Amino acid sequence: MAQRYPVTSLAAIPPGTALGFNVAGNSVAVFNVDGKLYAMNNTCPHAGAPLSDGYIKGCIVSCPWHGWDFDVTTGRMSGQAEDCQTTYPVHVNGDQVEVEV
């Protein structure tokens, strides 16, 4: 059963940034794309880089180690039809950001 976990304040993730968290044993990155928050698995499937340390342009994050691109809104790797990363619902409760795992 999914549960919401508080991870940080809304102010800590301004637009165009990301932060990584351990949420119930899962490495999760939370991205702010133009004021809307998205969460997905924080570990690049290629070599394990933290995607929260990647380069963000719009809704695309590029792995900081080898440049693999992922759409943070869907978890899909650029050019791929299937989902490569698990995505998680994000909720804002007042100024508290919560991730549902």
C-alpha positions as CSV (number, residue, x, y, z in Angstrom):
1,M,0.0,0.0,0.0
2,A,1.4,3.4,-1.0
3,Q,2.2,5.9,1.7
4,R,3.2,9.6,1.6
5,Y,6.6,10.6,3.1
6,P,7.6,14.1,3.8
7,V,10.9,14.9,2.2
8,T,11.6,18.7,2.3
9,S,10.1,22.2,2.1
10,L,8.8,23.5,-1.1
11,A,11.2,26.5,-0.9
12,A,14.1,24.0,-0.9
13,I,13.4,23.0,-4.5
14,P,13.1,26.2,-6.7
15,P,12.1,25.8,-10.3
16,G,14.9,24.3,-12.5
17,T,16.4,22.3,-9.6
18,A,16.3,18.8,-8.1
19,L,17.1,17.1,-4.8
20,G,17.7,13.5,-3.9
21,F,16.2,11.7,-1.0
22,N,16.0,8.2,0.6
23,V,12.3,7.5,0.8
24,A,11.3,4.3,2.5
25,G,14.5,2.6,1.2
26,N,14.2,4.0,-2.3
27,S,16.5,6.5,-3.8
28,V,14.2,9.2,-5.2
29,A,14.9,12.5,-7.0
30,V,12.3,15.3,-6.9
31,F,12.4,17.8,-9.7
32,N,10.8,21.2,-10.0
33,V,9.8,22.0,-13.6
34,D,8.4,25.5,-13.9
35,G,6.8,25.2,-10.4
36,K,5.4,21.6,-10.9
37,L,7.0,18.8,-8.9
38,Y,7.9,15.4,-10.2
39,A,9.6,12.4,-8.6
40,M,11.4,9.4,-10.1
41,N,14.0,6.9,-9.2
42,N,17.3,8.8,-8.6
43,T,19.7,6.1,-9.9
44,C,20.7,6.1,-13.5
45,P,20.3,2.5,-14.8
46,H,23.5,2.8,-16.8
47,A,26.1,3.3,-14.1
48,G,24.2,4.3,-11.0
49,A,24.8,8.1,-11.1
50,P,22.4,10.2,-9.0
51,L,20.1,11.9,-11.5
52,S,19.3,14.7,-9.0
53,D,22.9,15.9,-9.7
54,G,22.2,15.9,-13.4
55,Y,21.7,18.8,-15.8
56,I,18.0,19.9,-16.1
57,K,16.6,21.6,-19.2
58,G,12.9,21.9,-19.2
59,C,11.5,18.4,-18.3
60,I,14.7,16.6,-19.3
61,V,17.4,15.6,-16.9
62,S,20.8,14.4,-18.3
63,C,22.8,12.0,-16.2
64,P,25.8,13.8,-14.7
65,W,28.2,10.9,-15.6
66,H,27.3,9.8,-19.1
67,G,24.6,12.1,-20.4
68,W,21.7,9.7,-20.7
69,D,18.5,11.8,-20.9
70,F,15.2,11.1,-19.0
71,D,11.9,12.9,-19.1
72,V,11.2,13.6,-15.4
73,T,7.4,13.7,-16.1
74,T,7.2,10.1,-17.4
75,G,10.5,8.4,-16.4
76,R,11.2,7.5,-20.0
77,M,14.6,7.6,-21.5
78,S,14.8,9.8,-24.5
79,G,14.1,7.9,-27.7
80,Q,12.7,4.9,-25.8
81,A,9.1,3.7,-25.8
82,E,9.1,2.0,-22.4
83,D,9.5,3.5,-19.0
84,C,13.1,3.3,-17.8
85,Q,12.6,4.9,-14.3
86,T,10.0,4.4,-11.7
87,T,8.0,7.6,-11.1
88,Y,6.2,8.5,-7.9
89,P,3.3,10.9,-7.1
90,V,4.3,14.1,-5.4
91,H,2.0,16.1,-3.1
92,V,2.4,19.5,-1.5
93,N,0.9,19.9,1.9
94,G,1.3,23.6,2.9
95,D,5.0,24.1,2.4
96,Q,5.8,20.4,2.9
97,V,6.7,18.3,-0.1
98,E,5.6,14.6,0.2
99,V,6.5,11.7,-2.0
100,E,4.1,8.7,-2.3
101,V,5.9,5.3,-2.4
